[in-house]
Amino acid sequence: MIPEAFLARMRGLLPQTEYEAFSAALEQPAVRALRANTRKATAENLIPLLPFSVTPLPFVANAYYAPEEKVGGLAAHHAGMFYMQDPGAISTVAAAAPREGLRVLDLCAAPGGKSTQLAAAIGEAGVLVSNEYVPARCRILQGNMERMGVCNTVITNLDTRVLADFYGAYFDLVVADAPCSGEGMFRKYEVAGEEWSEENVRASAARQREILENAVRCVAPGGRLLYSTCTFSLEENEENVLFLLDRHPDFQLIPVSPAIAAATADGIPLSGREELRLCRRFYPHRSPGEGQFVALLKRAATGVPASPKKDGLTLLTKAETDTVTALFAETLEKMPQKRLAKLRDSIYLVPDIPVPGSGVFAPGVCVGTLLKGRIEPHHQFYSAYGASFKRKLLLSASDERVNRYLRGEEIDAPELSDEKNGYACVLFEGAPLGGGKAVCGRLKNHYPKGLRNRS
């Protein structure tokens, strides 16, 4: 149910004919899309694996409108070949057109759609700090990053103020997809309409300003800030951008990518500030998808980037290092060029960025857990580095062993019978799916129990 008070507010924002188109669009079903994970798949090899038809999004490469389908059981989904996402949400990161090699901070990252999109765009030459304040949501974020095979990301569970204190003006791009009143999600989630109120709009706007104040502290000189919400209210959008511009004159609005500009409406100018038109509003009557607001700002290139505080990671002992090195020598075709660190009993391959000493969920790719002088490989190790494994079990979509593997069963692996027994990665249509231990032509299944298909 869409609140009448919300509709009244929108009548005041939109011309009459556009409001009629907008309100009519709200009566239609929500629109979904999927984004090919270019780290693990190309659109050309992904699309034939899907059990439904897709249509390209006109404003983003490798993304497609898709029907509302349950995809969690698909092997391509298990293998992290794609991510289901709202078209408007996909447009947010695309608006900034991130390039390879950037240092990026995603302040409000769960469930991970934007973070996985950012990680793929900046490549292994770049590095991403993906932060989520709510622990339960951070676990969901971590699961999606593992599934997508991301290996250039540190996941934190910190207040944005703590992150700003630790890193300072360090990042080339800071993304603040702030918690909001959720007006753009009314079609998708009925509860969004039930929980909406003008009081919640005001409370959200105040919380967003606190996040923005911390976000600007993290932007390096000459860097950019991408602010977004999935709502339509002026308080949470243009008014907050104006608040930021007035308090931080070293920031200015800049145009988004032309393709995103063509798919969206201008921002609404307030107090005679015409530059607010550079903000973008993703409306469901203009482009298929749910609501989104985006503002891209750039900081003046004065001063020097900050130096983060001292790295808080725990280093490995020589014995632990030798154990991990031996695992790499046994399993991988080449040694990873990342440093090693320990968090509790787990070993991580860490991207080239300082990491806080607390509030860290995952400081990189989890290699495995230390167990009495040996290391048991973690699922993320297979997902992120499986393509570089010496022992690989290559499964096609027509191979009945795929479903058996996803159910957690031990499977025949005669392809590996001529090789020495040891850890092997299972690849589905070329994408790392998971792992196991090859023993005499059989693969002992190491696919995590919580991820397995039940039928």
N, C-alpha and C positions, 0 to 999 in steps of 0.2 A: 504494500500500500504506500503510495507516494503522498507525503504530507501536504495538505492544502497551503500551509504557511510557506513551505518551500516553493510551491508553484507561484504563489503571490510574489515572492521575492524575484523569481525568474521573469515574471511579467514586467517587473520594473527594470530588468537588465537588458531585455531583448526587444527589438521592434516587434509589433504585433504579428506580422506575417511570419517572422522567424520564430517567435514564441509558439505559434500554432504548429509549425513544423517540429520544433523541439518537443513539445508536449505529446504530439502524435508519435514521435520516435520512442518516447518513454513507454508507450503501450506495446511496443514490439519486443520480441525475445532478445536476451543478451547475445552479444556477438563474441565469439572466441577466435583465437588464432593460435598458430604454433610457429616457433622459430627454430630453424635448423641450427644445431650446435656445430659450428664450423670446426671446432676442435676434433670432433669425432665423425662428422658426416658432411656430405655435400647434399644440396637439395636434389640433385639428380639421382643419388643412390638411396635417399630417404623416401621420396614420394612413392615409388613403387611398393614400398613396404607397408604403407598405410592402408587400412581397410575402408577408407573414405576418400572422397575427392576434396581437393583443396584449390584455392584461387589465390594468386599472388597479392600481397599487400602492395599498393602502388607507391608507397613512400619509404619502404625499407627492403633491402635485399635479403634473401634467404628467409622470408617470413610469409605466412599464408593464412588466409581466412580458413577456418576449419569448423566442421559441425560440432555441436556439443556432444561429445562422445566420451565414454569411459576408456581411458587409454593406459591406465596404470599397469594392466596385465600384458601389454604389448612388449615383445622382446626389444623393439627399437627404443621404447621408453625406458625399460630397464637399463639398456646400454647407454643412455644419455645422449641419444642422437637428436633429440628435440626437447623443447620446453613449451608447455601450454601456457599461453599468456594473453591478456587483453590487448587488442590492437593499440589502444591508447597508451598502455604501459610500454609497449615496444617502441612507440614513437618517442618516448621520453629520452632514452639514451641516444636514439638516433638523432635527436635534435642537436646534440652536442658533437656528433660525428667524431667520437674519440678515435685516436690513431695509435699505432703500435708504439710501445716504449714509454707510455705515460705512467706517472705515479698518480694513482687514483684512490680516493677515499669515498666509500659509500656509507653514509652515516646511519641510515635506517633501512637495513638491507633485506630483512626477511619478507617473503619466503625465499627470495633469491633470483627472481626473474631478471631484475636489472643488474645484479652483481654478476650473474653468469654471462649476460650480454656484454657487460663491460670487460670481464676477464677475457672473453674471446676476442674482443676488439683490440685490446692493448697487447695481446700475445705474451709469449714468455719473456720478451724483452721488457715488458712493463710489469708493474706490481700493483696489487689491489689490497687495500685494507677494507674488509667487509664487516660492518658493525651492526649489531642488533642488541637493543637494551633488554628485551624481555627474554629470559633464559629459555622458556619453552619454544619460543619462535626461533631462537638461535639454533636450537637442535634441528629444526626443520630446514633452516638455512644451510647448516652444515651437511645435512643429508643430500640436499639438491646440489651443492657444490661437489660432493663426492661423486654423485651419479653423473654429472656432466664432465668429470675428468679434469677439473680445474687444478692447475699446479702452480699458479703464480699469486696465490691469495692467502692472506692472514685473516682469520675470523676472530673478532673480539666481541665481548659482551660487557660494554662499558657505557657510562654516561658520556654524552658528547662533550661535556666540559672537561672530563678526564682525558679524552682523546686530544682535545685542543691543547691542554696543558702539556701533554707528552710530546706531540709532534710539532706544534706551532705551524708557521706558514711554510709548509713543506710540500704540498701536493699540487700537481699540475691541474687536476680536476677534482672538485669536491661535489658529490651528489647528495642532495638533501631531499629525499622523497618523503616528506614529513607526514606523520600521522595526522589525519584530518577527519572532518565530519562525514566523509564518505558519500556525498551527494551524487557523485558519478557512478556509484555502485548500486543504485536503487533497483535497476533492472536485474542485476546479477544476484544480489542478496536481499531477501525480503527483510531481514533483520536490520539492514542499513536504514530503511525507512522507519522501522519501528523505534529505533534508537535516536533518530534525528530530532534535534531541537535547536532553537536559536541560541539557547544557553550553551549547548555543546559546540556550536559554531564559534562562539566567543572564546570558550575554553580552549578549543583547538588552535585558534589564532594566537592566543597567548603562548601556548606550548611551542608552536612553530617559531615564534620570534626568539624564544630562548635557544632553540636548535640553530636558527640562522645566525645568532650572535656567536655561537661556538663554531659554526661552519666557516664564517668569514676569517676566523683566526687561523684556519688550516690551509687557506689558499695562498700559494706562493706568489710572489710578485710576477705579474704577467699571466697568472693562472686564471682558471675559470670556475665559476660556481653555477651548478645546475640545480635550481629549486623547482620542485614539482609537488602537486597534490592530486588526489582523485576526487576533487570537489569543485563546485562552481562559485562559491560565495566570494564576494569582494573582500571580506575581512581576512580570509585565509589566503587570498591570492594577490591581487594588485595592491591592496592596502599593506600587506606584509612586504612586498617588493619596494613600495614607496618608503616604508619604515626603514628598510635596509639601505636604500640609496641616500636617504637623508642623514643617517647616522654614519655612513661610510662613503664619503665622497670619492674615495679612490676606486670605487666600483661603478661600472656603468653597464646598462643593458646592451646586448649585442644581438644581431640577427641569428636565428636558428638556421639549420640547413634548409635550402630552398624546397626540397621535397616535403618536409614537415610543415613549412610555412604554407604551402599550397593546400595541404589537407586540413588546416586548422583555421580558426578565426582569430582576428587581432585581439590583443588584450584591451581592456576598457580603461581609457585615460581618466585619471582623477586629478582634481586640483589643477587642471590645465597642463598636466604633465603628459605631453604627447608621446614621449619615449615609451610609455607603458604599452603602446600598441605593439611594441616588439615582443611582448609576452604572447604566448599562444594558448588558445582555448580549443580543446578537442571536444567537439559536440557530436552526439550520436546522430543528429540529422544532417550533419555535414560529411562525416566519414563513419562508416560502420565501425562500431566499437563503443566502449563506455567512456565516461567523462574523464578528462585529464586537463591539468593546467601546467604549463612549463614556462619558466623564465631562465634565460641564459645570461649570465653576467660575467664581466671580465674585470680583473684587478689591474690597476696601473702597474707598469713594469718598473717600479722604483724600489730600491732596497735590494736585499739579498735573501734567498730562501733561508728559512730557519734550520737549525740543526736539532734533530730530536734528542730527547734525553737518552741516557745510557741504556743500551739493550738489556732487557731483563731475562733473557733466555738462560736456561741451565745447559751447560755444555756436557758432552759425553766424556766419560773416562776413556783411557786408551783401550781397555778391554772391551768396552761397549762399542767404541769406534771400530775395532777390529771385527767384532761380531756383525755389525751392519755392513761393513765393507765386504766381508765374506759373502753375505747374502746378495749384495749387488753383483759381485763377480760370478756367483752361481746363476743368477736369474736374468741379468740385463746384458744387452749387447754392448752398451757403453755406460760409463759411470755418470750419474747425474752431477751437474755442475752447480750444486747448491750446498749450503752449510747444513750441518746436522745439529739438532738440539733435542732435549728431552723434556717432556711435559708429563708429570706423574710417571707411569711405567711405559709410556709410548715414545717412540722415536719419530722425529719429523724431519723432512726435507724443507728447509725454510727459504723463502724468497729473500732477495737482497734488500732488506728494509729492517730498521730497528723495530723491536717488538716489546710492548709493555711487559712489566714484570708480573702483572695480575690482570684478571679479567680476560684472559685469552682462551678461547674455545679450541682453536686449532691454529698453530703458528705456521701452517703450510700443509704439505701432504703427509699423512700418517703412513709411515713405512710399516710399522707393526709394533707388537708388544714384546718386551723382553721377558723371557721365561727361562730362568735357570741356565744362563749362558747361551741361549739361542734366541732367535727372534721369529715370532709367528707373523707372517705378512698380513697386513690389514686390507680390507676390501678397497680402500681408497688408493692404495699402492697399485693394485691391479688396474683400477679404472683410469688412473692418471698416467701410468707408465707401461700399460699392457702392450702397447704397440712396439715397445722396445724389448720385450721379453725374448729370451732365447727359445724357450719352449712355448709354442703357441698352438692352440687348438682352434682351427678356423672353421666356423659353422655357418652354413647358409640358411636362408629363411625356410627352405624346404627340408632341412635336416630335422628329423624327429627328436634328436638329442637336445635341441634348444629348449623345448618345453620340459623335458625331463630334468635338464640342468636347473631351470628356473623353479622347479618344484623341490630342488634340493637333493635329487637322487644322484647316486654314483653312476657314471656313464662310461661306455666303451670309448676308448681313445687309441685305436690301433695306429693312428698317425704318429703317436708319440712312443710307440713300443721300441723303436730302434734307438731312442735317446736314453740317456742316463735318467734314472728316477729323480724327480724333484718338482719344485713349484712351476706351474704353467698357467698362462693366461688364456681364458676363453674369449674369443672374439666373435661377435655376431655381425656378419656382413662387413667385416673390417673394423668394427667399433669394439673396443674393450668392454666386455660384459661383466667379467668377474674372474675368479681364479679357482685353483684346486691343486692337488698334488698328484702328479702322474706316477703311477706305480704299475709296471709290467702291463702296459697297454690299457690301463683303466685310469679314470680320473676321479679321485676322491674329492667330493664337492665341498668347496669352501664358501659358497654363496651364503651371505648372512641370513639367518633364519627369519629375521624381521622383514626382509625384502622378498621372500619367496612367494611365488604364486601358490594358491591353495588348491587349484584345480587345473 
